[in-house]
Amino acid sequence: MKNILSKGNVVHIQNEKEIDVMLHQNAFVIIDTLMNNVFHSNFLTQIERLKPVHVIIFSPFNIKRCLGKVPVTFVPRTIAIIDFVALINGSYCSVPEADVSLSRKQHQVLSCIANQMTTEDILEKLKISLKNVLLP
């Protein structure tokens, strides 16, 4: 990344304890979700507190308003390096839309299912009732 970015310092953060809310304020954040689900975690909450200028997320799907009002761009892992550099440096590049776009709640439900939680555990964790789930 240090060789690609022309903007300031590059810091590789591997866990939420390494985030310094003061030092990293208004950062440009790049998240790789491969083998790492940061959504619905304290890690994402810490990133939100940074009030990042922009967030790029490597992901095969979009999650609507995953960081509230923070500008987020989802990119496939197969993005061409030239397009990725253009995106980072604020230039226009055509980023293909993901085939799947989920709401935050839909992604949270799928994450729970992927973690092999029971229906009852999912309902309790998300503080929803079965009645709400079954309604169209």
N, C-alpha and C positions, 0 to 999 in steps of 0.2 A: 504494500500500500504506500509506503514512504516514497517509492519510486514513481508512483502514479499521481499522487496528490500534489498539487501546487499550492495548497492552502495550509499554512501553519504547521503545527506539530501533529504527528499521528500517534495515537495512544491505542494499544491493543488491550482491551479490557476483557478479562475472561470470567469474572464473577462480579456480583453487585457490590461487594466490599471494596473493589478497586475504583468505583465511581466516586469522584470528588465533586459534589454539587457546585461548589464555588469555582474550582479550577476548570471544570469541564462545561460550565454554563455556556449556553448558545452554541454548542458544538454541532458539528456535522456528523451524524451517526450512520454507520453501516452495520447492519445486522445480518448474520448468516444463520438461517434457521435449520440448516442441515444437522441432524442429530442433536438439536438444541431448541427446544420449545420455550422461548422466553415469554410468550404471551400468557396472560393471566398469572403472572408471577411478580414477586417483589422486584426482580430485575427490570421489568418493563416499567413499573412504578417509578423506580429510580431514574430511568431514562426520561420519563415524562417530566420529572422534577428539574431536569437539565434545561428544559425549554429549548430543545434543539432547533437549529435553523432549518434543517431538513433531515429526513431519515430515509435511507435506502435499505430495503429489506430483500434479501435473496430468498425467494419463496415460490413454490409452484402455484400458489393461489393468493388471492387478495383477501384482506380482512378489512371491511369498511370501518372507517373511523377508529382504527385500532389504537391510535394515540390522540384521540380527540381532535383538536384543531391543528395539531402539528402536521406540516406537509410531509406526506409519506409517498414514496414511489416503490412499488413492488416490481422486482425484476427477476426474470428466470436465471437460473445458474448458467444457462447457455448464452447469455448476452455477450455480444462481441466486445472485446476489450476496448476498441475505439469508441463504441457507444457508451460503455461504462465510464470511460475517462471523460467523454463529453458531458454525460449526466452529472458527474461529480463536479466538473468545472462550470456547471450552470448553462452549458450550451444545449441546444435542442438535439434530441436524438429520439428515434422512434423505438419506444419500448413496447413490445407486443403485449396486448392484454392477456391476462390469465384466463383460462377456460372456466375456472371456478372462482366465484367471489362470494365470500361468506360474511355474515354479520358477526360481531364480537361474540354474541351469545351462541350462534351456531358453531363457531370455532371452539368455544368453550365446551359445548356438549360433545363434539367430536373428539376433543382432547381427553375428556373423561372416559369416553368409550374406548379410545386407544389405550388408555391406562387400565383397562379392564375393570372399571368400576361398575357396580350393580346399578340398576335403574334407581333404586331407593337412595343410594349414596349420591348419585348425580343430582337427583331432585333436591336432596338436603343441601349439598354443596352450593348449588345455584340458587337456593331459596325459591324454588318454584314448585307448583303442585302438578300432579299428573293431569288434572283437569286443564291447566294452561297449555300443557304440551300437546294434548290431543285436539284442541280446538284449532280450526283452520285459520 
